[in-house]
């Protein structure tokens, strides 16, 4: 089976959905599919972001369906929450809707674009992919996608596990923390800077932050400049996939704070890297929990758990709570 994948955005962005797509490509190839990819050339990184997104819409609506037709692809996968309307009617196209977060934001052209795609999907009762059981439930409850099937096409971690060292090595500092966060509102960065990081840093924990690499991110941490200047608090910046894996391996504790998610990629990555994970008590993270994932609801509970983990010598169990290979194969067997 020949699958064409629209990963145009993945030529410019690195983590988040592009990472989902890169791992999915690895998984589909491993399962014997022929996969072709549409990806933006690196020169597009120089474009202003709003110009790039306008170009991405044109490519999605016009170029990708044309390539799918010329290559006679049996399925064209659109994994960025939107889809070419013409491929809804040809029934060649399949969308992956990660979450409905964009629809919770103020009115914008991008929000209107997503809504137009979803109305067309609903009108045709088209099949929809999503990434988890929780997302599946939310998409059904929203009523935006008609009566078509909503199937899980899971997050996979082929590339991440390939980059992990064959033997887990202990980091130099047992108290070191890798904070996985981001710039979007759901990451609740203001609360992290105000209510959590001052206590963590005052307790002597060295902290590295993964996910903040925009020019507007550093000023949001200005209240902690003293810790940044001393080296106790470090911004990792924009990293390659291999460097991201190295950050997980170089820290003892992975911290993931969020108000809501479509999934919990950093929770799984932390556990696959054989690290203990402390994270917000939200359904997306609780679904991935095992004995080495610790949930918290408030700063006091967080600090109490962190202090326990600092001195823990208990062995860390292998992670098997998210069997993504089996989940992907199940989706393939049910009729990709």
C-alpha positions as CSV (number, residue, x, y, z in Angstrom):
1,X,0.0,0.0,0.0
2,X,1.3,3.4,-1.0
3,X,0.7,6.2,1.6
4,X,1.5,9.9,0.9
5,X,2.0,12.0,4.0
6,X,1.7,15.8,4.1
7,X,4.6,16.7,6.4
8,X,5.1,20.1,4.8
9,X,5.1,21.8,8.3
10,X,7.7,19.3,9.5
11,X,10.3,20.9,7.2
12,X,10.3,24.0,9.5
13,X,9.1,22.9,12.9
14,X,10.8,20.2,15.0
15,X,9.0,19.0,18.1
16,X,5.2,18.4,18.7
17,X,3.3,17.2,15.7
18,X,6.3,17.0,13.4
19,X,7.9,14.6,15.8
20,X,4.7,12.5,15.8
21,X,4.8,12.4,12.0
22,X,8.5,11.4,11.8
23,X,8.0,8.5,14.2
24,X,4.8,7.5,12.4
25,X,6.7,7.4,9.1
26,X,9.3,5.1,10.7
27,X,6.5,2.9,12.1
28,X,4.6,2.6,8.8
29,X,7.8,1.8,6.9
30,X,8.7,-0.9,9.5
31,X,5.3,-2.4,8.9
32,X,6.0,-2.7,5.2
33,X,4.1,0.3,3.7
34,X,5.5,2.4,0.9
35,X,5.6,5.9,2.2
36,X,6.1,9.2,0.3
37,X,6.5,12.5,2.0
38,X,5.8,16.1,1.1
39,X,8.0,18.3,3.3
40,X,9.0,22.0,3.1
41,X,12.6,22.8,2.0
42,X,14.8,24.2,4.7
43,X,14.8,27.6,3.0
44,X,11.2,28.0,4.3
45,X,12.7,28.4,7.8
46,X,13.7,31.9,6.7
47,X,10.1,32.9,6.0
48,X,8.0,34.9,8.5
49,X,5.9,32.4,10.3
50,X,2.5,33.8,9.1
51,X,3.8,33.7,5.5
52,X,4.9,30.1,5.9
53,X,1.5,29.0,7.3
54,X,-0.3,30.6,4.4
55,X,2.0,28.7,2.1
56,X,1.4,25.5,4.0
57,X,-2.4,25.9,3.5
58,X,-1.9,26.3,-0.3
59,X,0.4,23.3,-0.4
60,X,-2.2,21.3,1.6
61,X,-5.2,22.2,-0.5
62,X,-3.6,22.2,-3.9
63,X,-0.2,20.6,-4.2
64,X,-0.6,17.5,-2.0
65,X,-3.8,16.3,-3.6
66,X,-2.2,16.8,-7.0
67,X,0.9,14.8,-6.0
68,X,-1.4,12.1,-4.5
69,X,-3.3,11.8,-7.8
70,X,-0.1,11.8,-10.0
71,X,1.6,9.2,-7.8
72,X,-1.6,7.1,-7.5
73,X,-1.3,7.0,-3.7
74,X,-3.9,4.8,-2.2
75,X,-4.1,6.9,0.9
76,X,-3.0,10.5,1.7
77,X,-2.5,11.2,5.3
78,X,-3.0,14.7,6.7
79,X,-1.5,14.6,10.2
80,X,-1.7,18.3,11.3
81,X,-5.4,18.8,12.3
82,X,-6.5,19.8,8.8
83,X,-7.1,18.2,5.4
84,X,-7.4,19.1,1.7
85,X,-11.2,19.4,1.1
86,X,-10.9,17.8,-2.4
87,X,-9.4,14.6,-0.8
88,X,-12.4,14.4,1.5
89,X,-14.5,13.9,-1.7
90,X,-12.0,11.6,-3.4
91,X,-12.0,9.6,-0.1
92,X,-8.3,9.3,-0.5
93,X,-7.5,11.6,2.3
94,X,-7.4,10.8,6.0
95,X,-7.0,13.4,8.7
96,X,-5.3,13.1,12.1
97,X,-6.9,15.4,14.7
98,X,-4.7,15.6,17.7
99,X,-7.0,17.8,19.8
100,X,-9.4,20.7,19.6
101,X,-7.1,23.2,21.3
102,X,-7.2,25.5,18.3
103,X,-10.9,25.9,18.6
104,X,-10.6,27.2,22.2
105,X,-8.6,30.2,21.0
106,X,-10.0,33.6,19.8
107,X,-11.4,34.0,16.3
108,X,-8.6,33.9,13.7
109,X,-8.0,32.8,10.1
110,X,-6.4,29.5,11.3
111,X,-9.4,28.7,13.5
112,X,-11.8,29.4,10.5
113,X,-9.6,27.1,8.4
114,X,-9.9,24.2,10.9
115,X,-13.6,24.7,11.2
116,X,-14.1,24.6,7.4
117,X,-12.2,21.3,7.3
118,X,-14.3,19.8,10.1
119,X,-17.6,20.9,8.5
120,X,-16.6,19.1,5.3
121,X,-15.6,16.0,7.2
122,X,-18.9,16.0,9.1
123,X,-20.9,16.5,5.9
124,X,-19.3,13.5,4.3
125,X,-19.1,11.4,7.6
126,X,-15.5,10.9,6.7
127,X,-13.2,8.6,8.7
128,X,-11.0,10.5,11.2
129,X,-7.8,9.5,13.0
130,X,-6.8,10.7,16.5
131,X,-4.0,9.9,18.8
132,X,-5.4,8.6,22.1
133,X,-8.6,7.2,23.7
134,X,-9.1,10.5,25.5
135,X,-8.9,12.5,22.3
136,X,-11.2,9.9,20.6
137,X,-13.8,10.5,23.4
138,X,-13.5,14.3,23.1
139,X,-13.8,14.3,19.3
140,X,-17.0,12.2,19.5
141,X,-18.4,14.4,22.3
142,X,-17.8,17.5,20.3
143,X,-20.2,16.5,17.5
144,X,-18.0,18.2,14.9
145,X,-17.2,15.1,12.9
146,X,-20.5,13.4,12.1
147,X,-21.0,9.7,12.3
148,X,-17.8,8.6,10.6
149,X,-15.4,6.2,12.5
150,X,-12.8,7.8,14.7
151,X,-9.8,5.5,15.0
152,X,-6.7,5.8,17.1
153,X,-3.4,6.2,15.1
154,X,-1.1,6.3,18.1
155,X,1.9,8.3,19.0
156,X,4.9,6.2,18.3
157,X,8.5,6.4,19.6
158,X,10.6,4.4,17.0
159,X,13.1,7.2,16.4
160,X,13.3,8.1,20.1
161,X,14.1,4.5,21.2
162,X,16.6,4.1,18.3
163,X,18.5,7.1,19.6
164,X,18.6,5.9,23.2
165,X,21.8,4.3,24.4
166,X,21.7,0.5,24.6
167,X,22.7,0.7,28.3
168,X,21.1,3.3,30.6
169,X,23.7,5.5,32.3
170,X,23.1,7.4,35.5
171,X,23.4,11.2,35.3
172,X,26.1,12.9,37.2
173,X,23.8,14.7,39.6
174,X,21.0,12.7,41.2
175,X,19.0,15.9,41.9
176,X,19.1,17.1,38.3
177,X,15.7,17.9,36.7
178,X,14.6,18.2,33.1
179,X,11.5,20.4,32.9
180,X,9.6,19.8,29.7
181,X,7.4,22.7,28.8
182,X,6.5,25.2,26.0
183,X,5.2,28.6,25.1
184,X,1.5,27.8,24.6
185,X,-1.1,28.7,27.2
186,X,-1.8,25.1,28.2
187,X,1.8,24.8,29.5
188,X,0.9,27.3,32.2
189,X,4.4,28.7,32.2
190,X,3.5,31.7,34.3
191,X,2.5,29.5,37.2
192,X,5.7,27.4,36.8
193,X,7.8,30.5,37.0
194,X,5.8,32.0,39.9
195,X,4.8,29.1,42.1
196,X,7.1,26.2,41.3
197,X,10.6,27.1,40.0
198,X,11.5,29.5,42.9
199,X,10.9,26.7,45.4
200,X,12.7,24.1,43.3
201,X,15.8,26.3,42.8
202,X,15.9,27.4,46.4
203,X,16.1,23.7,47.4
204,X,19.2,23.4,45.3
205,X,17.9,21.4,42.4
206,X,19.7,22.1,39.1
207,X,17.1,22.5,36.3
208,X,17.3,22.4,32.5
209,X,14.3,23.6,30.5
210,X,13.4,21.8,27.3
211,X,10.9,23.4,24.9
212,X,11.6,27.1,25.2
213,X,13.5,28.4,22.2
214,X,11.5,31.4,20.9
215,X,13.0,34.8,21.2
216,X,10.0,35.8,23.4
217,X,10.6,32.9,25.9
218,X,13.6,34.1,27.8
219,X,11.9,37.4,29.0
220,X,9.2,35.3,30.6
221,X,11.8,33.9,33.0
222,X,13.3,37.3,33.9
223,X,12.3,36.9,37.6
224,X,14.8,34.0,37.7
225,X,17.7,35.7,36.0
226,X,20.0,35.2,39.1
227,X,19.6,31.4,38.8
228,X,20.1,31.6,35.0
229,X,23.3,33.6,35.4
230,X,24.6,31.2,38.1
231,X,24.0,28.2,35.8
232,X,21.6,26.5,38.1
233,X,18.7,27.1,35.6
234,X,19.5,26.4,32.0
235,X,17.5,26.8,28.8
236,X,18.3,24.0,26.4
237,X,17.3,26.0,23.3
238,X,16.3,24.3,20.0
239,X,17.8,20.8,19.8
240,X,18.0,17.9,17.3
241,X,16.3,14.7,18.1
242,X,19.5,13.2,19.3
243,X,20.3,16.1,21.6
244,X,16.8,15.8,23.1
245,X,17.4,12.2,23.9
246,X,20.7,13.2,25.5
247,X,19.0,15.7,27.8
248,X,16.7,13.0,29.1
249,X,19.6,10.7,29.7
250,X,21.6,13.5,31.4
251,X,19.0,14.2,34.1
252,X,17.6,12.1,36.9
253,X,14.1,13.4,37.1
254,X,11.7,14.5,34.3
255,X,9.2,17.1,35.2
256,X,6.2,17.7,32.9
257,X,3.7,20.5,33.8
258,X,0.6,21.2,31.8
259,X,-3.1,22.2,32.2
260,X,-4.3,20.0,29.3
261,X,-2.8,18.0,26.5
262,X,-3.7,15.9,23.5
263,X,-1.3,13.3,24.7
264,X,1.7,13.1,27.1
265,X,4.7,12.6,24.8
266,X,7.2,13.8,27.4
267,X,5.9,11.5,30.0
268,X,6.4,8.5,27.8
269,X,9.8,9.8,26.6
270,X,11.0,10.2,30.2
271,X,10.0,6.7,31.1
272,X,11.4,5.2,28.0
273,X,14.7,6.9,29.0
274,X,14.4,5.0,32.3
275,X,13.8,8.1,34.4
276,X,11.3,8.9,37.1
277,X,8.6,11.4,35.9
278,X,6.7,13.9,38.0
279,X,3.8,15.5,36.2
280,X,0.5,17.4,36.6
281,X,-2.5,15.4,37.6
282,X,-4.4,15.6,34.4
283,X,-6.2,12.8,32.6
284,X,-3.8,12.7,29.7
285,X,-0.9,12.0,32.0
286,X,-2.8,9.7,34.4
287,X,-3.6,7.5,31.4
288,X,0.2,6.9,30.9
289,X,1.0,6.4,34.6
290,X,3.0,3.5,36.1
291,X,4.8,3.1,39.4
292,X,7.6,5.6,38.4
293,X,5.2,8.3,37.3
294,X,4.1,10.7,40.1
295,X,1.2,13.0,39.8
296,X,0.7,16.3,41.7
297,X,-2.1,18.9,41.9
298,X,-0.4,21.8,43.8
299,X,3.1,23.2,44.6
300,X,3.2,21.7,48.1
301,X,2.4,18.2,46.8
302,X,4.9,18.7,44.0
303,X,7.7,19.7,46.4
304,X,7.0,16.8,48.8
305,X,7.2,14.3,46.0
306,X,10.3,15.9,44.6
307,X,12.1,15.7,48.0
308,X,11.2,12.0,48.2
309,X,12.6,11.3,44.7
310,X,15.8,13.1,45.4
311,X,16.9,10.5,47.9
312,X,15.3,7.4,46.4
313,X,17.5,4.5,45.7
314,X,14.7,2.2,44.6
315,X,15.2,0.6,41.2
316,X,13.3,2.1,38.2
317,X,11.1,-0.4,36.4
318,X,11.1,-0.7,32.6
319,X,8.2,1.1,31.0
320,X,5.5,-0.9,29.3
321,X,2.4,1.2,30.0
322,X,2.2,2.4,26.4
323,X,2.8,-0.4,23.9
324,X,2.8,1.8,20.8
325,X,3.9,-0.9,18.4
326,X,1.0,-3.1,19.3
327,X,-1.4,-0.1,19.1
328,X,-0.2,0.8,15.6
329,X,-0.4,-2.8,14.4
330,X,-4.0,-3.0,15.7
331,X,-5.0,0.1,13.7
332,X,-3.4,-1.4,10.6
333,X,-5.2,-4.7,11.1
334,X,-8.5,-2.8,11.5
335,X,-8.0,-1.2,8.1
336,X,-5.7,1.8,7.8
